[in-house]
Amino acid sequence: MIAFLLWALNQVVDADILVIVVWCIMSWFPNACNSRLGDVINRLVEPYMHWFDFIPPIGGISFAPMIAILVLYFVQAGLAHIAAII
């Protein structure tokens, strides 16, 4: 049962990483965030990305999404380590 929960959490983290990448790509296209899909993705990503608002953009490029994805990769590594122990 615990192994299934760890697997499910790992899948949720994978999906969150994918949604963040799609959110970043959508920011390149004008009016993409104003669509229905853009609204759903913004509602999914914005609460997590607000944790990384303290990272200033460098040269007009925000590195906050890369740091957010890196944190999620560390979470996945922790989940894999816990699953290996169990």
DAUR-V359504 format. One record per backbone hydrogen bond with DSSP energy under -1.0 kcal/mol. NH is the residue of the N-H (numbers start at 1). CO is the residue of the C=O. E is the energy in kcal/mol with one decimal. If there is no record, write none. Layout:
<<NH,CO,E> <NH,CO,E>>
This chain:
<<5,1,-1.9> <6,2,-2.4> <7,3,-2.2> <8,4,-2.7> <9,5,-2.5> <10,6,-2.1> <11,7,-2.1> <12,8,-2.1> <13,9,-2.3> <14,10,-2.2> <15,11,-2.3> <16,12,-2.3> <17,13,-2.3> <18,14,-2.1> <19,15,-2.3> <20,16,-2.2> <21,17,-2.1> <22,18,-2.4> <23,19,-2.4> <24,20,-2.2> <25,21,-2.3> <26,22,-2.5> <27,23,-1.1> <28,25,-1.4> <32,29,-1.5> <35,32,-1.0> <39,35,-2.0> <40,36,-2.0> <41,37,-2.6> <42,38,-2.5> <43,39,-2.0> <44,40,-1.5> <45,41,-2.5> <46,42,-2.5> <49,45,-2.5> <50,46,-1.8> <51,48,-1.2> <52,49,-1.5> <53,50,-1.2> <55,52,-1.3> <58,61,-2.4> <61,58,-1.4> <67,63,-2.0> <68,64,-2.6> <69,65,-2.4> <70,66,-2.2> <71,67,-2.3> <72,68,-1.9> <73,69,-2.2> <74,70,-1.9> <75,71,-2.0> <76,72,-2.3> <77,73,-2.3> <78,74,-2.2> <79,75,-2.5> <80,76,-2.5> <81,77,-2.2> <82,78,-2.5> <83,79,-2.4> <84,80,-2.0> <85,81,-1.6> <86,82,-1.9>>
